[in-house]
């Protein structure tokens, strides 16, 4: 723009120094997702209390379930207990590091498959 704005008003120094963007920080997690995660935390605690033993029993298994694995992935299945699998940290790490073998052994369901 030139010396005058669109409607003929002169541009002032104050107007030029104004930021053209919002200074308000963007939330890291939306309000909706915060509610879902709070529900998940409560559900996870009850689930692991009811099923305290690791169900994978792979190499170096501690047999104490501390993690909750989502067989079908989180996303839309975050609160769906049909796809929860209680695991120890060692087994959960192995499953995450060996996705093809985990699918073969039935610890994961491919996100591309349409079967439930």
C-alpha positions in Angstrom: 0.0 0.0 0.0 1.0 3.5 -0.5 0.7 6.5 1.9 -3.0 6.2 2.3 -5.0 3.1 3.2 -7.9 1.8 1.1 -10.4 4.4 2.3 -8.1 7.5 2.3 -7.0 7.4 5.9 -3.3 8.1 6.4 -1.1 5.2 7.8 0.3 6.1 11.2 3.4 4.8 12.8 1.3 3.1 15.5 -0.6 1.2 12.8 2.6 0.1 11.1 4.0 -1.3 14.4 1.0 -3.4 15.3 1.5 -7.1 14.8 -0.7 -8.6 12.1 -1.0 -11.9 14.0 -2.6 -13.0 17.2 -0.2 -13.2 20.2 -2.4 -15.8 21.9 -0.7 -19.1 22.1 -2.3 -22.1 20.3 -3.4 -24.9 22.6 -1.2 -28.0 22.4 -4.3 -30.2 23.0 -7.9 -29.2 22.2 -10.6 -29.2 24.9 -12.3 -32.2 23.3 -9.1 -34.2 23.2 -8.4 -33.2 26.8 -11.7 -34.7 27.8 -11.0 -37.9 25.8 -7.6 -38.3 27.4 -9.1 -37.8 30.9 -11.7 -40.5 30.2 -8.9 -42.7 28.8 -6.7 -42.3 31.9 -9.6 -43.3 34.2 -10.5 -46.3 31.9 -6.9 -47.4 31.6 -6.4 -47.4 35.4 -9.5 -49.6 35.9 -8.6 -51.9 33.0 -5.0 -52.5 34.3 -6.3 -53.1 37.8 -8.7 -55.8 36.5 -6.1 -57.4 34.2 -2.7 -57.0 35.9 -0.7 -59.7 34.0 1.1 -59.1 30.7 -0.7 -61.0 28.0 2.1 -61.1 25.4 4.7 -63.0 27.5 7.5 -62.4 25.0 11.3 -62.5 25.7 12.4 -60.6 28.8 8.7 -60.3 30.0 8.3 -59.1 33.5 4.7 -60.4 33.6 3.4 -57.2 35.4 1.2 -55.2 33.0 2.1 -51.5 33.2 1.2 -50.4 29.7 -2.0 -50.5 27.7 -1.4 -51.4 24.0 -4.0 -50.4 21.4 -4.2 -53.4 19.1 -6.0 -51.4 16.5 -4.3 -48.1 17.1 -5.5 -45.2 19.1 -7.5 -42.6 17.0 -11.1 -43.6 16.9 -10.4 -46.7 19.0 -8.9 -44.8 22.0 -11.7 -45.8 24.4 -12.7 -49.2 22.8 -11.8 -51.9 25.3 -12.1 -54.6 22.6 -8.7 -53.5 21.3 -6.9 -53.1 24.6 -4.0 -55.4 25.5 -2.3 -55.2 28.9 1.5 -55.5 28.5 4.7 -55.0 30.4 7.1 -52.3 29.2 9.5 -54.8 27.6 6.8 -56.6 25.6 5.3 -53.2 24.5 8.6 -52.0 23.3 9.2 -55.2 21.3 5.8 -54.9 19.7 6.4 -51.3 18.7 9.9 -52.1 17.3 8.7 -55.2 15.3 5.4 -54.2 13.7 5.4 -56.9 11.1 6.1 -59.7 13.6 3.5 -58.2 16.0 0.8 -58.4 13.3 1.8 -62.0 12.6 1.5 -62.9 16.2 -1.8 -61.1 16.6 -0.7 -58.3 18.9 -1.6 -55.7 16.3 -4.2 -55.3 13.6 -3.2 -53.5 10.5 -4.9 -50.1 10.3 -5.4 -50.7 6.6 -7.6 -53.8 7.2 -11.3 -53.4 7.2 -12.1 -56.3 9.4 -13.1 -55.7 13.0 
